[in-house]
Amino acid sequence: MSDSINLQSIGALLQIEQDVRTASSEGAVGFIAVNDTFRILPYRQAVLWRLDAAGRPELRLISGLADAPADSPYRQWTNQALRQLAPRLDGGHALAVTRDMLDPALHAGWDEWMGESVLMVALPTPVGGTVGGLWLVLETAADEAQTALAQRLAVVYGQALWAWRERPSSWRGTLSRVRAKPKRLLLAALIVACIPMRLTVLAPAEIIGKDAKLIAAPQDGVVARFFVTPNQVVAAGAPLFALEDTGARNRNEVAAKSEAVAAAEYLRATQKSFNDGASKADLSALNAKLEEKAAEAQYVKDMLDRIQVRAPEAGIAVFSDQNDWLGKPVQTGERIILLADPAKVQIAIRLPVDDALSLEPGAAVKLYLNVAPLGTVAGVLTQSSYEPTVGSEGVVAYSLKADLAPGEAVQRIGLKGTAKLYGGWAPLIYHVLRKPLAVARRTLGI
């Protein structure tokens, strides 16, 4: 009879192991643990407990019940008992629990809910430690064979639950490593934070002509025509553009006639002065008037000559489309064309105030052109404005200039890109906190 019981228990054990291996979820493994274990070790009630986030034992499943309310007295008493007895367990071993092993405060709960004996079995994992355990309420104490079978099943349950565990996210794994070695990680973080690095900043930039000549409107007027196209190479003295000359020509004719009238009056007074003393007295006034009209005529003639603007030297005419200027009223001194030498270029940089660094002349500059994103153009900072200005895009920025480094190929005027400016050295922690501290200072006034 005993042999048949042992064979039945072994057969049940093998079947339970097979069911656990084919279980489709962690919940299915837990259900088998609290219900099918009865086939090898009869009990009045079975409880599956797991470890919570803080590593404390906590009731999860009860045989025959779908769930136990979190505020139920039975659940609260069981959790307290588990937290007292779990430290005594070794992975894969069973512990026969008696009433006297608990604190006196828990004896009343034992008398109400527990039987004569309780068998507590830990569920070990393949990597050491446990994932929880079983709390089996028995009518009679388990014999040696039953305890051995329960321990074998505990290994199966533990490995299955470990295999179904939730994989920790990367930040959780990092947090666990930080908790495991806080002093080493703190020391490593301090060392990394003190690593010196070059301060750098990015800013929009473009290639412009160096020492370019500003060609402005010589007087108030309207642009009438252009003699050159954008980016055209022009020779010294070549006409660039002309203003509307109708008004200037009329003023020149009026001034010339006024000068002629003044000259005629002076000549008549000169002839009469030989016989008329009064006419002789008027000669000085008429002569002054003639000089005034001659000066006015010369001024108007000079202004008429300046209607057509010519190139003071050879270079490239840099300006926007002709149609942007034709028919547009301009004021004296308003820039229309830049005359640049294509062999002399520099990098113009607009550094926003919020990103400004302390930069000295001679600081290294790297330009990443939009037309050649894989290459760089090296430069050397030569000029930095003290006062920021508002650009066309509405951003308040400092104006910086940089020359091309020796050996760099001359780039075409007008190319745009992003410049990277290199400042002094500072610890890595300063790079990380520089922007947040600046924002906090502006926002909170600290």
Residue pairs with C-beta under 8 A, 6 or more apart in sequence:
6 145
9 39
9 40
9 145
9 146
9 149
12 39
12 40
13 40
13 149
13 152
13 153
15 39
16 32
16 36
16 37
16 39
16 40
16 153
16 156
17 153
17 156
19 32
19 36
20 29
20 32
20 156
20 157
20 160
21 160
23 29
23 32
23 160
25 164
26 161
26 164
26 165
29 157
29 160
29 161
29 164
30 48
30 60
30 61
30 161
31 61
32 157
33 46
33 48
33 61
33 123
33 134
33 153
33 157
34 46
34 47
34 48
34 61
34 62
34 63
34 134
35 46
35 63
35 64
37 43
37 46
37 134
37 136
37 150
37 153
38 46
38 63
40 146
40 149
40 150
40 153
41 119
41 136
41 138
41 142
41 146
41 149
41 150
42 138
42 139
43 63
43 119
43 136
43 137
43 138
43 139
44 115
44 137
44 138
44 139
45 62
45 63
45 64
45 136
45 137
46 62
46 63
46 134
46 135
46 136
46 137
47 59
47 61
47 62
47 63
47 78
47 134
47 135
47 136
47 137
48 59
48 60
48 61
48 62
48 132
48 133
48 134
48 135
49 57
49 58
49 59
49 60
49 78
49 82
49 86
49 132
49 133
49 134
49 135
50 57
50 58
50 60
50 131
50 132
50 161
51 57
51 58
51 130
51 131
51 132
52 58
56 83
57 79
57 82
57 83
57 86
57 132
57 133
58 79
58 82
59 68
59 75
59 78
59 79
59 82
60 132
62 68
68 74
68 75
69 75
73 109
74 109
74 113
77 106
77 109
77 113
78 135
80 106
81 102
81 106
81 109
81 110
82 133
82 135
84 101
84 102
84 103
84 106
85 95
85 97
85 101
85 102
85 120
86 122
86 133
88 95
89 95
89 120
89 121
89 122
89 130
89 133
90 122
91 122
91 124
91 125
91 128
91 129
91 130
91 158
92 122
92 124
92 151
92 154
92 155
92 158
93 121
93 122
93 151
94 119
94 120
94 121
94 142
94 147
94 150
94 151
94 154
95 119
95 120
95 121
96 117
96 118
96 119
96 120
96 141
96 142
97 117
97 118
97 119
97 120
98 117
98 118
99 107
99 110
99 111
99 114
102 110
113 137
114 137
115 137
115 138
115 139
116 138
116 139
116 140
116 141
117 138
117 139
117 140
117 141
117 142
118 135
118 136
118 137
118 138
119 134
119 136
119 138
119 142
119 147
119 150
120 133
120 134
120 135
120 136
121 133
121 134
121 136
121 150
121 151
121 154
122 130
122 132
122 133
122 154
122 158
123 130
123 131
123 132
123 133
123 134
123 154
123 155
123 157
123 158
123 161
124 130
124 154
124 155
124 158
124 159
125 131
125 158
125 159
125 162
126 159
126 162
127 162
130 158
131 158
131 161
131 162
131 165
132 158
132 161
133 154
134 150
134 154
134 157
136 142
136 150
142 150
168 176
177 185
178 185
192 428
193 427
193 428
193 429
194 427
194 428
194 429
195 427
195 428
196 425
196 426
196 427
196 428
197 425
197 426
197 427
197 428
197 431
198 422
198 423
198 424
198 425
199 357
199 422
199 423
199 424
199 425
199 426
199 431
200 420
200 421
200 422
200 423
201 351
201 355
201 356
201 357
201 420
201 421
201 423
202 355
202 418
202 419
202 420
202 421
203 349
203 350
203 351
203 352
203 355
203 397
203 400
203 418
203 419
203 421
204 349
204 350
204 416
204 417
204 418
204 419
205 347
205 348
205 349
205 350
205 367
205 416
205 417
205 418
205 419
206 347
206 348
206 414
206 415
206 416
206 417
207 345
207 346
207 347
207 348
207 369
207 411
207 412
207 413
207 414
207 415
207 416
208 340
208 345
208 346
208 347
208 348
208 413
208 414
209 315
209 316
209 318
209 338
209 340
209 341
209 342
209 344
209 345
209 346
209 413
210 340
210 341
210 344
210 345
210 346
210 403
211 341
211 344
212 315
212 318
212 338
212 339
212 340
212 341
213 312
213 313
213 315
213 338
213 339
213 340
214 335
214 338
214 339
215 240
215 309
215 311
215 335
215 336
215 337
215 338
215 339
216 332
216 333
216 334
216 335
216 336
217 223
217 243
217 330
217 331
217 332
217 333
217 334
217 336
218 243
218 303
218 306
218 307
218 309
218 332
219 243
219 303
219 306
219 332
220 329
220 330
220 331
220 332
221 243
221 244
221 247
221 248
221 307
221 329
221 330
222 243
222 244
222 327
222 328
222 329
222 330
223 241
223 242
223 243
223 244
223 325
223 326
223 327
223 328
223 330
223 336
224 241
224 242
224 243
224 244
224 245
224 326
225 241
225 242
225 326
226 240
226 241
226 322
226 325
226 326
227 238
227 239
227 240
227 241
227 242
228 234
228 238
228 239
228 240
228 241
228 317
228 337
229 317
229 322
230 317
230 318
230 319
230 320
230 321
230 322
231 316
231 317
231 318
231 413
231 414
232 316
232 317
233 314
233 315
233 316
233 342
234 240
234 311
234 314
234 315
234 316
234 317
234 339
235 311
235 314
236 311
236 312
236 313
236 314
237 310
237 311
238 310
238 311
239 308
239 309
239 310
239 311
240 309
240 310
240 311
240 317
240 337
241 308
241 309
241 325
241 336
241 337
242 307
242 308
242 309
243 307
243 309
243 330
244 307
245 304
245 307
248 300
248 303
248 304
248 307
249 304
251 300
251 303
251 304
252 297
252 300
252 301
252 303
252 304
254 300
255 293
255 296
255 297
255 299
255 300
255 301
256 297
256 301
258 293
258 296
258 297
259 290
259 293
259 294
259 296
259 297
261 293
262 286
262 289
262 290
262 292
262 293
262 294
263 290
263 293
265 286
265 289
265 290
266 283
266 286
266 287
266 289
266 290
269 279
269 280
269 282
269 283
269 286
270 283
272 279
273 279
273 280
273 283
309 336
311 317
311 339
312 339
313 339
314 341
315 339
315 340
315 341
315 342
316 339
316 340
316 341
316 342
316 413
317 337
317 338
317 339
318 337
318 338
318 339
318 340
318 413
318 414
319 325
319 336
319 337
319 338
325 336
330 336
340 413
342 410
342 412
342 413
343 410
345 404
345 410
345 411
345 413
346 379
346 382
346 401
346 402
346 403
346 404
347 365
347 367
347 377
347 379
347 401
347 402
347 403
347 404
347 419
348 399
348 400
348 401
349 365
349 399
349 400
349 401
349 402
349 419
349 421
350 391
350 395
350 397
350 398
350 399
350 400
351 397
351 398
351 400
351 421
352 395
352 396
352 397
353 388
353 396
353 397
353 398
354 438
356 398
357 421
357 423
358 423
358 424
359 381
359 384
359 400
359 421
359 423
360 381
361 381
361 382
361 383
361 384
362 380
362 381
363 380
363 381
363 421
363 422
363 423
364 378
364 379
364 380
364 381
364 421
364 422
365 378
365 379
365 380
365 381
365 402
365 419
365 420
365 421
365 422
366 376
366 377
366 378
366 379
366 419
366 420
366 422
367 376
367 377
367 378
367 379
367 402
367 417
367 418
367 419
367 420
368 375
368 376
368 377
368 417
368 418
368 419
368 420
369 375
369 377
369 411
369 415
369 416
369 417
370 415
370 416
370 417
371 415
371 417
377 404
377 408
377 411
378 404
378 405
378 408
379 402
379 403
379 404
379 405
379 408
379 419
380 402
380 403
380 404
380 405
381 400
381 401
381 402
381 421
382 401
382 402
382 403
383 400
383 401
383 402
384 398
384 399
384 400
384 401
385 398
385 399
385 400
388 396
388 397
388 398
389 396
389 397
389 399
390 396
391 397
400 421
402 419
404 410
404 411
440 446
